[in-house]
Amino acid sequence: MKQVKSLLVTVMLASSSLALGQGADKSKLTMQEAETFPHAGVVVSLPDGFEHSPGQHVTHVFQAGLTSGDDLLQLINLSAHVVRKPTSNDARYKHFPSLSGSGEQLALMFMARRKMPQIKNLKVRSEVKLPIAGKKADARITSFTQGKIETYVAEVCFLRELVAGELNICYVLSVESVAAQKASLLDVFGEIIRNLKLTDLAGPLEMTQSKKDSILVSQGLASSIQIPHGWYATENGSVITFGQVDYKAGQLEVINGSLRVGVLPGNVITAKNYVDDSLKQQFKDNETVKIVEDVPTKWGDKDGHQLIIKQITKPPADSPETASDSVVVVVYRVAASGNEGGGTEINILQLVFRADVDLTKAKAMTDRLANGFKRIPLPKEPIEESGTTPEP
């Protein structure tokens, strides 16, 4: 424990020297080119060998893993979520959790781990305060066992003001390591802290395509899709879901998308047939839905169809008087083609945007995602129709 504490103090002192403009010992790690995550307002550099993958939750900025064969040796996570200052009295922000400081956040995370039945022997190895990106931060090292695997985690938390006197963004950077790699844990942790910088926040649709965009491969869908840099993405059964929040606008999920791939039994149909006979039937005679665009298009080398709707969700009758209608713009991109085993292969891309989205940017993002989609030969099995109206 003394050795771990000493190493963490070394990280603290090195970070302090950097913050004061003083020299720091040259790291034995080689760092990759710095990457900017504009929506979260951070610039991060990672050690060589770590490969990005999309975060798995809406508040995940990124994940990056170091592997050996099929074994994950170390995992870096950066998350960000909006919290309310305890002194805030603005009713608009009451839905955000109250947080007094970064130390409280680490304590909450520790308590959450302690309640997980699969985690045993949870211990705090060391705690210190240190600077990161010009902000005061709290850092902690914990260890635990999960099954027969011993794991060490180095975490640092810091706050950034989002709305003066009202809201902060709470960042949590963690490096998780199997016991065999714990000797390098603090080198990795320290170098990321040294190199992390804050930058201006940008909305998701302001982002340009990056060479760091992630490729999510789905064996279940026999497909892959290129996920924009900094988005989250998860696979659940026959659906890939993805999206991103806009911290600049107060952690609103401005893009929420899904990809479905499958085979419809029966006669071969066109993409327009599917839009007319399936998608449009979901909101037939629904006065809260307005069709904005209904046009043929291309999806790669396939003929496709694009449907854009504006949907209004009215608050329940017992909602407060201040409740207002929720409006979203939904873009559907559909491609259809004959399947070798019979029926029609259908690709369905659905993107849900806030009502104030620039339609030109929304269409460009739809094109970008569609162009990043690739197929692997698909099992000849029918897909189930959800029959549900798109939700915001």
Secondary structure, DSSP 8 states (H G I E B T S, - for coil): -HHHHHHHHHHHHHHHHHHTT------SS-B---EEETTTTEEE--BTT-EEE-BSSTTEEEEEEEEETTEEEEEEEEEEEEEE-TT---GGGTTS-B---HHHHHHHHHHHHHT-TTEEEEEEEEEEEEEETTEEEEEEEEEEEETTEEEEEEEEEEEEEEETTTEEEEEEEEEEEEGGGHHHHHHHHHHHHHH-EE-----GGG----TT-EEEEETTTTEEEEE-TT-EEEEETTEEEEEEEEGGGTSEEEEEEEEEEEEE-SS---HHHHIIIIIHHHTTT-TTEEEEEEEEEEETTEEEEEEEEEEEE---TTS-TT---EEEEEEEEEEEEE-TTSSEEEEEEEEEEETT--HHHHHHHHHHHHHTEEE----S-B----------
